[in-house]
Amino acid sequence: MLKLTRRRTLALMGGGLATLSGSKLLVGPARAADRITVLNWQGYGTDESWALEAFTADTGIEVVHDYFNSEAEMLTKLRTNPGVYDVVLINSARSQQAAGEDLLTPLDLSNFPNAEGLAPALRDNAYLKTDGTLYGVSWVWGMNALAIRDGMDEPESYAALAAPEYRNEVALFDDAVTMIGIGAFLSGQDMNDPQDLDKVAEQLKAMKPNVKLLWSSEDQWNKAFSAGEFDLSVYWSGAAVRSQRKFKLPLHFVVPKEGAIGWLDSLSIPATSQNPEAAQKFINYMIDPKFYVEWATKVGAPASANEKAMEELPADDLNREIHKPEYIETMTLMAPLPDDRRTAFNNLWQEVKAFYAA
C-alpha cells in the first residue's frame, strides 16, 4: 500500500523479533505441526516478542518470521517459495491479486472465534473477497487525512490545502495514490478511478503557493512540524497518535467533509501452508482484543478491525479518539489498482511535483 512506512516506524518501537535466518531463497521441507512461519513487514505486530512468548505458552506453537520490504516482494516470495509460509500480511488493495493467482486459501470465519468482534464493514469488505469467497481476515486499519496545529481553526475540506491563509504553511505526503485521491475528492471524482486526471492536476497544482514541504517519513514530518515549518498537512492517523503521545506535538487530526482515504490490512493463509490449523490459531490470536490492547498501549498500533478491542482501550486513549467507529463507514478504502492506472497516478504526481519545483 503506502510505499513508506507506518509499518517501518512501528519497527523502531517494537520489541524483539523472531526471524528466519539463511538465504533469500527459502526451501519448504515438511515441518512439524507445532511451528508456523509468518510473512510480514518487520516490526509490524505479529513479531512482538512478548506476544509470541504468550502464544507459544498457550498453544505450544512456535512462530518464526520472514519479512518483505514491498508488496511486490511479498507476492514474489509467495510465488517462489511454496510450502514455506503459513500466515501472510496482505493489504486489502492486493488481496484479490494474490487470490487470483491461487496464492491464498479460502477462509471460513467460523474457524476464528475472535472474528465475531470484527466491524462488519471491514470483516465483509469486498476487497478481501474473490468471486464471493473470503481470503483475508481483517486485522488493522487507518486513514490519511489532515493534521492541523493546535489553536488554529479546523479545516472543513481538503480545499484548505490551497487556501490563501495557509500560504507557505502546508506539508503534503509524497505519495501518488494519496495525493491523486485528494485531487479526485476535490474535483468530485472517485478517488480510486478518477476519469479526468486533468481536473485532478488542476486541484493539486492550485496548492503550489502553500506547499512548504513534501514529506516522506514520519521522522521528517515530526522534525519539520516541531520546527514550525508548517501548520497544515496531509498526515496518517496512526502517526498523529504517535506524534502527540511520544513527542507531545501540538496537533489534532481532522477528517474533512470529503472523508478520509482509508486502508485495511488483513491476515491470510497461503494456499501451500503446511500448517493451516496452527495458522488459524495464530490469526485468531492476532485479532484478540487482549493482544491488541497490549500492542496499542505498549508499542503503538494502527486501529484494530475488532470493535471489541477498540472499546477496551481507555476512553481517553488517543488511538480510540482519532479512529472513531463512524470513520469505518465514511472513509474510502484504497482499492486494487490495475498497473496502467497506478502508472498514470505516478506519472501525474511526478508532473505535479515538477510544477511545484519550477
Secondary structure, DSSP 4 states (H G I P E B T S, - for coil): --SS-HHHHHHHH--------S-SS-------TTEEEEEE-TTSSTT-HHHHHHHHHHH--EEEEEE-SSHHHHHHHHHH-TTT-SEEEEEHHHHHHHHHTT-B----GGG-GGGGGB-HHHHT-GGGEETTEE--EEEEEEEEEEEEETTSPPPSSGGGGG-GGGTT-EEEE--HHHHHHHHHHHTTS-TTS-S-HHHHHHHHHTTGGGEEEEE-SHHHHHHHHHTTS-SEEEEEHHHHHHHHHHH---EEEE--TT--EEEEEEEE-BTT-S-HHHHHHHHHHHT-HHHHHHHHHHT---EESBHHHHHTS-TT-HHHHHS-HHHHHHSEEPPP--HHHHHHHHHHHHHHHHHHH-
